[in-house]
Amino acid sequence: MKNLYTAFVMSLIGVSIFAQSSKEESIAIEKEIIRNAKRFGDQNVATYSMYKLISLEGENSTYKDSLTYIYFSSRKYASCFLMANEVLERDPRNQAILELKAISLESLGALDKSMETYSELFALSNNNYHGYNVAKLQLSMNKFEEAYTTIKKVETLNDTGKVQVTFTINQNHTQQVELLAAIPYLKGVIEEELKKIPEAKASYDKAIKIQPDFVLAKEKRDKLN
């Protein structure tokens, strides 16, 4: 009887070892598929294999992060938002994923939720680009006093001078503008809404001084003369 029990236990151990070995082999195969799919630009295959890896690795699989990036790069913003939430349940202070979530929400038209996410991100990063987006969204929702408080804080933060934002000039043209110039421009727009016209003029002048070819800032400044 003892020999039978020992044999049964050993068989269970053998099955467990085989299952573990089989699982590791499956994970290795899916990772190789993903490498090849990325090499040949096949996001559908990469996405499918990532879902299989998540099933194999469990809820804490880092491939949820990878899927978030794939959905974002494919402009599948609803899927990006949902997967970002999955990642943030595990890692709520992940700034890169928070930013993808905020952008996705804005792209989906959920401006209030996007603003909340950017605010959460800004509190973590103290990054002027994140604060700029908070103020921009507050302005779009007519929260002028809140936007003014935010942009004044943003204006005091350090900047590398490398970040640029895109402005739509008209139906056919856009312009890349230094964030350092975009910040006082946004401050000027908010000041106009608050009827602070002398301050708005000064802000537009500052934006133009930083980037002399800033089309929208020059147009705004000219209209106030």
N, C-alpha and C positions, 0 to 999 in steps of 0.2 A: 504493500500500500504506500509505504514511504517512497519507494522507487517510482511509483506512478505519479505521486505528487511532485517529486523532483523533476520528472520528465515534463510534466505539465507546465511547471514554472519556467523551465528552460525553453520550452517551445514559445511561451509568451514573450520571453526576453528576445528570442530570435525574431519573432514577428515584429516587436517594437524596433529592434535594430534595423530590420529590413525596411520598415515603414519610414524610419528616420532617414536611412540612406536614400530611399526612393524620393522622399520629399526634397532632400538636398540636391539630388540630381535634377528634379523638376525645376527647382529654383535656378540652378545653373543654366539649364536649357533656356528658360524664359529670359534670363538676363542676356544670353547670347543672341536670342531673337531680337531683343530690344536694341542691342548694339548694331545689329545688321539693319534693322528697320530705320534707325536714325541715320545710318550711313547712306541709305538709299532714299531717305526723305519720306518714308511711309509711316505717317503718324497714326493711321488707323490700326496697323499691325502693332505698333509700339504701345498704343493705348490698350489694345486687347490683352497683350502680354502683361502690362502693368496691373490690370485688374486681376489677372491670374496670380501674379506675384503677391498682391494684397491679400488674396484668399489664402495663399500658402503661408505668408509671413504673419498675418493677423492684423488687428486694428492699428498697431503702432508701426506698420510698414512705412518706410520713408518714401515709397513709391507714390504715396498720396501727394507728397510735395511735387514730385515729377509730373504727375497728372495735372495738378493745378497749373503748372507752367505750360504744359501742352495745350490745355483748354484756353488759357489766356492768349497764347501765341496764335491760336486758331480763331480767336475772337468769339469763342463759345462762352460768353460771359456768365450765363446762368449756371452752366456746368462748373465754370471756374469758381464762382461764388460758393456753390454747394460743396465742392471739394476743399476749398479754402477753409470753410467752417469745420470740416472733418479734421484738417491738420491743426487748426487752432484749438480744438478740444484737447489735443495732446500737448500743444506748444503755444499757449495763448500770447506769448510775447515775441512770436516770430514776426519780425518787422517786414521782411520781404513778402511773406504771405498776407499780412495785414494790408500792405500796399496793393497787392493784386486784388484783394477783396474790395478795397475802397474804389479802385478804378472800375472794377466790374459792376459794382452797384451804381456808380455814376453813369456808366455806359447803358445800364438797364433803366435809367431814369429815376432810380430810387435815391434822390439827392439827399434827403434827410438821413437815410441810413449810411450813405457814403460819407456825409459830413461827420456823423458819429464815429465811423471807423477811422477817418483821417484824424479826428480829434484824439482818439485813443492812441493812434500811431504817433502823433505829434507829442503827446505826453511822454511817450517812451523815448523818442529819438531826439527831440528838441532840434529837429532839422527844419531849416527855413522853407524848403520845398514843400514839406508836409504841412507846415503852418500856412503857407501861401494857398494851398488847396483848401484848407479849412475856411480861410477868409473868403476865397472865391465862391465856395458853395454857400456860405452864410449870406453873401451879397446876392446870389441868385435866388435865395429864398426871402429876400427883403429884410434880413436881420442886420440892418445897417450898423447899429451900435455894437452888436457883437462882432461883426466883421471888422469894425474900426479898432476895437480893442485887440483883436487877433493880429491885424496887419501891423499895428504899432509895435507889438512884441516881435513879430517876424523881422521887422526892419532892423532890430538891434542885434540879430544873430549873425554869426560869422558865415562866410560863404567862400567857396573855393574859386568861384568865377567860371566854373566849367559847365554848370547846368543851364540848359536852355528850355524855353517853352514855346509852343507854337500858337500864333495868333492868326485868325482868319481875317484877311484884309477885305476881300470881296468874294464873289462866287468862284473866281478863277485863281485867286492868289492867297497864299499864306506867307507868314514871315516868322523866322526863327529869331527869338529875342532872348537875350541874357536874362536869367532869373533876377540878377541884380537890378536890371532895368524894369522888369515886369512887376517887381514888388512896389516901387513907388508909383508906377502907373496904376496898379490896382488900388493903392491907397488914395490916389487922386480921384478915381471913379467913385470910391466910397465917400470921399469928402464932398464931391458934387452932390451926391444923394442926401448928405447931411447939411447941404447949403453952406458948406465951409469953402467958399469960392477962392479966397486968397490962398488958403492952404492947398487947395486942389491945383491951382496954378503952379505953386512951388513944387508940388510932387511931380507934375508933368515935366517941369523944367529939369528936375533931378533925373527923371527917366531918360530924357533926351540927352542930357549931358553924358550919361553912361553909354547910351547907344544913340548916336546922332541921327541914324536912319530909321528910328522907331516910328513907323508910319502912324499908327493909331494914337500914340502919345502926342505927336505933332498936330494931328487933326483935333484932338481934344483941347490942346493948348490954344490953338488958333480960334476955336469957337468961343473961348472965354475972354478973348481980347475985345 
